[in-house]
């Protein structure tokens, strides 16, 4: 009997130890308090619009407030640094855009590591880019436009919202792949660039399809191509770059996603991924995104991680080749 009791005591002790180990490896309950969505840009930016469209639905699902915290500055680095330093419990998240993969190439020192300090949660949406020209430019497609550029011998200008912006890097990628000699005119923001494109002070620009729509509809500019695998629903009559034999622009889109701090437990990341995607699939959310020119493109955490790594490598090369520095 004593031997049996000893065996039972050892077994119970071992079980208790194993149970304690399981509890130690299990994350704290999520959610257990308000969730903060850090938007690293100003109100009315693409990531801010997405956050504000999704926040009420997420709050209803989670039973806790979802707070939007705009932290603009340094091409999104200020907001990203805040999330990288936050507790890894799922309650502080970064509403990231593809500039997140460009800043490592543009800034010599960042207060975070874009890969090591974050746990990808989900890709949410894309906003496609278009190659646009002033209405006076005679080219009607990319082949005739590139022929015109080569014939001009460096006399054609293009606008961007500033050095190191996605618009700038997208054009530099196209330039480097096809040996195009065009002059970059950087502006301090998108509005000045669009105004001068509409006025003909600059001949061309790459910008998001939805930002170009008013000028297209007003007859001021013309779109020659759109990025992505398929045509934009906002510009269904404009062929993709790929349709015109240019395959380097397939994945050059302004994508939006959600990141958590590194070491966020995998079960919390999985819960976040599921909840964000389920909210994306609500009909009212789909409709609201479409009105903003946003195409829903969800992903797994692993797929977003792969996208981030491939984009970082691509933009490092573009920035290095073109010797680009951030403003």
N, C-alpha and C positions, 0 to 999 in steps of 0.2 A: 504493500500500500504506500509505504514511504517512497519507494522508487517511482510508483505511478504518480504520486503528488509532485515529486521532483520534476518528472517529465512534463507534467501539465504546467508547472510554474515556468519552466524554460520555454515551453511553447507559447504561453500567454505573453511572457516577456518579449519573445521574438516578434510576435504578432503586433504587440503594442509599439515596438520599435519600428516595424515596417509601416504601421499606420501613421506614426509620427512623421516618417520620411515622406509618405504620400502627401500628408497635409503640408509639409514644408515645401513641396514642389508645386503645389496647387496655387494658382494666383488668387489674389483677393477678389471678392465679388465685383463684377462689373455689370452695370454702373452702380456706383454707391454715392455719387454726388454730381454736381453740375459738370457738364462737359464743355471744354473751351475749344472752339475751332479758330486757330490762329490763321488769319489771312495776311500774308506778307506784303500786301499791296493796298492801295487806297480803296475807299468805298466806290462801288460801281465798276470796279475792275472785274474781269471774267471770274476769278476765283471768289471774289466777294459775292457776285451774283449767285454763283452755285451754292455757296455756303448759306446764303439767306433763303434760297429756294428750298434747301433740304433741312435746315435747322428745325423748323416747326414740326416736320414729319418725324425727324429723329427724336425730338423731345417727347412727342406723343408716344413713341415706341418705347423709349427708355424710362419715362416717368420722372425725368430730371430736366432742368433747364439746359438748353444748348446755347452758349454765349458766343457771339462773334467778336473776336478781338483783332482789329486792324492794326498791324505793326509794319507800316511801309518803310522803305529805305534800303539803300545799297543793293538794289536789284533783288530784293526779297531776302537778303542775308540776315537782316535783323530779326525778322519773324522766325526764320529757320533756326537761328541760334537759340531763340527762346524755347522752341520745342525740343531741340536736341538736349537742352539742360533740364527739361521737365521730368517729373516722376514718370517712370515707365509703367503706368497702370491703365493707360487707355483714356484718361480723362483730359489730356491735352494733345491735340492733333494739329498737324500742319496741312492746310489746303494749298498744295503745291501745284505749280505749273511747270512747263518744260524749261523755263529759265533756270530752274533748280539744277539742271544738268549742264548749263552753260557757264554758270558762275565759277565752278572749279577751274575752268580754263582762263577766265577773265581776271580773276583776283589772285595775287600771289599768296595771300594769306587769308584763310577763312576761319571763323571761330568754331568750326565744326567740320567733320568729315562727312561728305554727302552720302557715302555708302555705309561706313562703320557706325555712324551715330543715329541711324534711322531704321525703322522697321516698316517696309512698304505695306500698305493696307489694301488699296484698290485704286485702279484707274477708273475715272468717272466719265469723262467726256473729252471730245476734241472740237476744236474750232479750226476748220481748214483755212489754208492760205490761198491767195490768188495772186497771179502776176498780172498787174494792171498797168496800162499806159494811158497817157493823155489822149483825148479824142483826135487830136491832130496827127498823131503818129500813124503812118500808113500801114504798118504791119497788122495782119489779121490773125496770125497764129504764131507759135513759137519758132517755127523754122524761118519764117520771113523776118521775125524780130531779131533772131540771132544773126541772120545775114545782114540786117540793117546795122546792128551793133558792130559787126566786124568791118563793115564798109566805112563806118563813121570814124574809126581810128581814135577812139577815146573821147569823142565829143558828146556822148550821150550821158546824162546824169541820172542817178536814181536816189530817191529819198528813203530815209528811215527815221524812226523816232529817237535815234541816238546810237552811239557806238556801243556794240556789244548786245544790242537788242535782238530778239529772235528774227525780226524783219531783216536786220543787217546781216546776221549770220546765214540766213537762208539764201540771200542773194550772193554772199561770198562763196557759199557752197556751190551754187550754180556757176559762178564765175570760174572757180578753180577747176571744175570738172570739164568745162567747155572753152577755157581760155578766152573768156570775154573781157574786154577792156572797157569798163564803164567807171564813171566817177561817183564816189559816194558823197552824198550831201546829208550829214546828220542833223537832225532837228532836236529840240528839247521837248520831246513829246509827240504823240501821234497826230494831234490836231493841226499843228503847223505843217507837218509833212503832207497831210491830206489836202490842206488848203492850197499849197503850192503845186501839188500834183493836179488838182482841179483847175488851177490857173495856168498851167503849162510852164511854170518856172522850172519844173523838173519833168522829165519825160516818162519815168516809170517808177514802180515801187512794188514790193511784195508786202501784203498786209492781209489780215484776216478777212474772209469773205463778208462777214456781217458788217465790219467797219467800212467796207467799200460800197455797200449797197446803196446808200443815198446818192453817191456820186455817179454810180452806174445808172441808176434810175433817172437821174437828172441829165444824162447824156454827156457828162463832163469827162468821163473816163470809160475805158473798155477793158474787160478782163480777157486775157488770152489763154490762161491755163489755171487749173486749181490743183492743189496738192492732194495727196491721199490715194487710196486704192480705187475709190469710186467718186463720181461727180458729186458736187455739193448740192443738197436739196434747195439751197438758196440760189444756186446758179446752174440749173440742170442742163442748160444749153452750152455751157462752157466745158470743153474737154479737159481731162486731167493731163498733167505733164506726161504720164506714162503712155496715154493714148497717142501722144505726139512724139514718142520715142525717147523720152527723157525719164529714166528710171531712178535717178538719185533723189527725186523729190517725193517719192512714195510715202515716206514716213515723216516728212517735215510738216508736222501739224502742231498747233498749239494745244497740247494735251493738259488735262487737269487730273489730279489724283490726291489721295489722302495718305499721309505718312504719320507714324507714331514714333515716339522715342525708341532707340535701340533697347533691346532686352525686355520690351513689352511681351508678356507671356503669349505663347502661340494660341492659347484658347481665347484670349482677349482679342488678338488680331483676327482670328477666324470669326468671332462674333461681330466685330466691327465690319469686316468684309461683307458678311451676310446681310447685316442691317443696312449698310449703305446701298448695296445692290438691290435689296428689296424696295427701298425707298425710290431708287432710280426707276424702277419698273412700275411705279404707280402712274396711272394714266394722266393725272393732273400735273405730275412732275415732268413726264415726257412732253406734254403740251407746252409747259412753261419753258423747258429747255429749247424746244424747237423755235419758239418765238424769239429767243435770244440768239439763234443761229448756232446753237450747240448741239452736237451729235453725241448721243449717249454711247459710250464705248467702255464697258466695264471689264474688269480683269481679276484674276487671282493675285494674291500677294507675290507669288513667284513670278508671274508674268510682268507685274510692275517692276519688280527688282531687275529682271532681265532688260526691260526697256530702259531703265535708268542707267544701267551699266553700259549698254550699247550707245546710248545718246551721249554720255560723258566722253566715251572714246571718240565718237565722231566729231563732237564740237571741239575737243582738244586739238584735233588735227586741223580743223577749219581755222580756228583762232591762231594756231601756230603758223600755218601756211600764209595767212593774210596779215600776220603781225597786228592783230586787233587788241586794243586795250579799252577797258571800260571807261566811261566818262567819269 
